[in-house]
Amino acid sequence: MHSHEPETIRTDERQKTLRCGSCGSASVETKWVRDSFEYGEGPEAPRIEATIPLRICGACGFQFTDHVAEGLQHEALCRHLGVLTPGEIVAIRTRHGLSRAQFAALTKLGEATLGRWERGALIQNAAYDKYLRLLQSDENVRRLQESGSTGACVPDGFSADDCEPANRARSA
């Protein structure tokens, strides 16, 4: 599907809710295209490429992109910058069985900032990216849990035990 030549695909179940922004028709097909966009300003700004879905209205011919395309462009930019993608950040947190609030309390990362990284509204800097990569390791997360890093910063409604599912499992 992601070949050099864009391929038109039929509307699937999820796309049936798509409506044309011009005429309102639900007859929207998807064509996968190679998109190139500039990152930054000036003559040295690199061009980033991503394969994105272009939505085409079968009734009026209007063409548009949506949040799916924006997410794929964001992932391509993260790869260009060498940082984790939003999905990879979510995977780190969920792999350890932690809610966003628990993960933020454990790591001392701001919960709102973590949410922005996970939604793709913001890209983490290189230092935070290295920290997140260290958190892929069970051993590093265990060390944070054992260091008592949750301390007084445990969110309301949580106890320090909420941030330490691995320790509870070992003691059970």
N, C-alpha and C positions, 0 to 999 in steps of 0.2 A: 504494500500500500504506500510506502514511503519511497517510491522510486524517483529517479530524476525527472520523469515525466509525471505531472500531476494526474491523479486518477480520481474520477468522479465516483462517489459511492452513493448508494441509495439511502434515503432517510431511514434511520433505525428507530427503535422505541424511544430512546432518550431525546432524539432530535425532533420527534413529532411535536414537542411543545415549542420548538423554535417558530417564531413568526417573523415575517418580513417587516422591517422597520419603516418601509416605504408604503406598502399596500396592505399589510396585515395578513397576508396569505400564509398558510401553514405549509405550503408547497416549497419547502426549503431543502436543497441538496447541498452536499459538502464536497468540495474539491480540495485535495491536499496539494499545497503549493510551497515552493521554497521561497522564504521571505528573507530579505536582507535589510538590516537596520543599523544605523550609526549609533555608537555608544560614546557619548561625550561630545565635545565641540572642537572645532579647529581642523586643520589639515591632517593632523596625526591621529584623529579619532578612528578607532578600528570599526570595521563593519562586522556585525555578528549575523550568522545565518541560522535559521530555524525552519523546520517544516511545520506549517500551521494549517488549520482548517479554514478555508475560505467558504463562507456561506453564500449560496446563490439562490435567489427567489425564482422559482419556476414560472410564476405568474407574471412578474414585471421585469425580471432580469437584474434587480438590485443586488449588489454584492457587498458583503460586510464580514467583519471579523467580530469575535466575541471574547468572553473571559477565558475560554479554552485556549485561544490563540495567544492571549496575553500571558497566560501561565506557561505556555511552551516557549515563548520568547524570553520570559524571566528565567526559566531553567537553562536555556542556551547561554544567557548572559552569566549565570552562576558558573556554568562549566567553563566559559571563557576566562572568568576571573579566578577559577580554581577553588571556588568555595562550595560548600554543601548546598544542595537545592532545598526548597521548603519541604518537599516530601522526605528527603533524607534526614532533616532535622526532626520532623515528626516521628520518623521511624526510630531514631535514637531514644526519644522520650518514651514512646509506647513500648519499645523493646524491654525497658526496665519497669514497665507496668505503672508508670507515674502519670498523674494528671498534669496539666500545664502548671497549676498552682503548686503541686508537690515538687515538680522538677525545678521550678523557679526558686522555691524555698531551699531545696537541697543545694543548688548550684550558685545561689545568690544572683542569678540573672533576673532582670526585671520581668515580671509576668507579661506586661504589656509589650515589651520589646520582643520577648520570645514569641508572643502571638503574631507580631508583625513579621518576624522571620518565617514563621510557619505558614502564614497566609500569602507570603510573597510581596508584602507591602514595603518591605525594607530588606536590604542585603547586609548581612553581618560583615564586619571588618575582618581582616586577616587574623587578628589576635583572638577574637571571639570564635572564629571558624576553627582555629587550632584547639581551643578549649573544648568546643563541641566534639571535635574528632577524638579527643582524649576520653570524652564521656561515652564513646562507643564501647569502651572496654568495661566489662563487668567489674574487673578488679579496681579500676579507677573510681567507679561509682560506689563500690563497697567502701573504699577508703574515705570518700567524702561522707558517707553515712556514718562510719565509725568515728570520724573526726568530730562529730557533734556539730557539723556545719549548719544544721537546721536551727539550732539555738533559739534566740528570741524572735527570729524572723519567720517562724512557722505561721502561715496565714490563719486568720480566725476560723474556727471550726475544724482545724486539723490539730493533730498531736504530732510529736516528733516521730512516733511509730508509723504514722501515715506515709512518711517519706522513706521508710525503711522496709519495704516488703521483702527484700532478700533476707534481712536479719530475722524477721518474724518467721519466715519459712524455715530457716535453719534451727530456730529454737523450738519449733513445734514438734 
